[in-house]
Amino acid sequence: MTLWVLSALRGWVGYFHYRNSSKAFNRLKFHVEARVRTHLRKRHKIKSRAAGFTRFTNRSLYEKYGLYKVPTTAGWLKAHAVR
């Protein structure tokens, strides 16, 4: 996985991370994990999807491959400045 893809994900999350984003970020997290796992399966020539899940667990995606952990809860409650 290239560095610019991970930094783009981090920037996108930073920009859109506000109050009611938990559902969207859960879906985003699942999608990113699946795409990275698919990339690794193709790179290592593993045809079986089940074998890909066994070999490339979520833990290994974050620890070994350095995938950015998408937060699933909002960082703040309001999207505007405090008055």
N, C-alpha and C positions, 0 to 999 in steps of 0.2 A: 504494500500500500504506500502510495507516495505521500510525502510530507504535506504537500499543498492540499490534498484531499482532507487530511485530518485537521489542518488549520482552517480550512473552509468550513468544516463541520463545527468547529469550536466557535468561529466567528458568527455563523448562522444562529447557533444556540444562544450566544451572547446577545445578539440583536433581537431575537424573538422571545426571549425568556421573560415572561411576565405572568400576571395573575392566573388566568385559566388555561395554561398551556400544558398541564400534566397529561391529558389524554393524547394530545398531538405528539408530545415528546416520548411517551411510551411507544407509540406507533413508529416514530422516527428511530428510536433505539433498537427496536426489533428489526426494522428494515435495514439499518446499517449493519447490525450483527449478521443478518442473513447474507447481505451483499459481500461483506468481507469474508465470510465463511465460503461462499461460492467462489470468490477469487482465489482463496487458498486451495480449495479443492481442485480447481483447474490448474493452478500452478504446480501442485504436487501430484497431478494426474490421478485423483481419486474419483471414481465414477459414482460410487454409491453416496447418496445424500446422508443416509444413516451413519456410514463410516466417517463422513465429514463432521457430523455432530459429535461422534465419539472422539475423533482425533483433535478437533478444534473446538473445545468447550468454551463457554463464555468466559470462564476464568482465564484460560490461555489467551483469548483474544485481547483481554485487557492487560494482563501481566506480561506475557511474552511478546506480543505483537504491538503493544502500546496504543490500542484503540482508545480514543477519547471517551470517557464515561459521560454520557448525556444525562444531565440531572432530570429527574422525573417530578420534582416539585418546584413550585415557583420560588424565586429568590426574594421577591418583595410582593407586597399586596397591591400597590397602586402603580400605574404606568406613567403618572405625571409627577412633577416636582412638588415637594412639600411647601406649603404656603406659610 
